[in-house]
Amino acid sequence: SKEMNDLINFLAGEKIPSPVAYLAKITELTGCLLLVLGIFTRFITLPLMINMAGVIYTMNNGNIFDGELPFLYILLLNKTFGSLSSFILCKFIT
């Protein structure tokens, strides 16, 4: 499809191999379906988180704190991983 070709071309410009684009799309599609159906949610959450972290990193040229809604991402990180992420984040920012 045109959207997939656009994604492959974009990622090729970022020096990311095309199999990663297919893996990302498959993860998004299956993740969406599994989350909507409410099955295997624990198994698909980590691949979706990795996928979205890659999207944030790529779209913001490697600077995740200058992009979209950085405070929301920090809150989600804290909610997901608890106090360990807050400690790491404080060490990273200061």
KAMOPE-V746349 format. One record per residue. N is the residue number from 1. RES is the residue in one small letter. SS is DSSP state (2 for helix, 1 for strand, 0 for the rest). NEAR is the number of other ideal C-beta (glycine too) atoms within 10 Angstrom. D_FIRST is the distance of its C-alpha to the first C-alpha in whole Angstrom. Layout:
N;RES;SS;NEAR;D_FIRST
N;RES;SS;NEAR;D_FIRST
//
This chain:
1;s;0;7;0
2;k;2;6;4
3;e;2;8;6
4;m;2;12;5
5;n;2;11;6
6;d;2;11;9
7;l;2;17;10
8;i;2;18;11
9;n;2;11;12
10;f;2;13;14
11;l;2;18;16
12;a;2;12;17
13;g;2;8;19
14;e;0;11;20
15;k;0;6;21
16;i;0;15;19
17;p;0;11;18
18;s;2;14;14
19;p;2;10;15
20;v;2;15;16
21;a;2;19;13
22;y;2;13;12
23;l;2;13;15
24;a;2;20;15
25;k;2;16;12
26;i;2;12;14
27;t;2;17;17
28;e;2;15;16
29;l;2;10;15
30;t;2;14;18
31;g;2;20;20
32;c;2;12;19
33;l;2;12;20
34;l;2;16;23
35;l;2;14;24
36;v;2;8;24
37;l;2;9;26
38;g;0;7;28
39;i;0;10;28
40;f;0;13;28
41;t;2;12;28
42;r;2;6;30
43;f;2;10;28
44;i;2;17;25
45;t;2;14;26
46;l;2;10;27
47;p;2;16;23
48;l;2;17;22
49;m;2;14;25
50;i;2;12;24
51;n;2;18;21
52;m;2;16;22
53;a;2;13;24
54;g;2;15;22
55;v;2;14;20
56;i;2;18;23
57;y;2;14;25
58;t;2;14;22
59;m;2;13;22
60;n;0;14;25
61;n;0;10;26
62;g;0;9;28
63;n;0;10;30
64;i;0;15;29
65;f;0;12;32
66;d;0;9;32
67;g;0;14;28
68;e;0;11;27
69;l;0;10;30
70;p;2;14;32
71;f;2;8;35
72;l;2;9;32
73;y;2;16;31
74;i;2;16;34
75;l;2;11;35
76;l;2;14;33
77;l;2;17;34
78;n;2;14;37
79;k;2;9;37
80;t;2;11;35
81;f;2;12;37
82;g;0;10;40
83;s;2;8;43
84;l;2;10;42
85;s;2;15;39
86;s;2;13;41
87;f;2;10;44
88;i;2;12;41
89;l;2;14;40
90;c;2;9;43
91;k;2;8;44
92;f;2;8;41
93;i;2;8;41
94;t;0;5;45
//
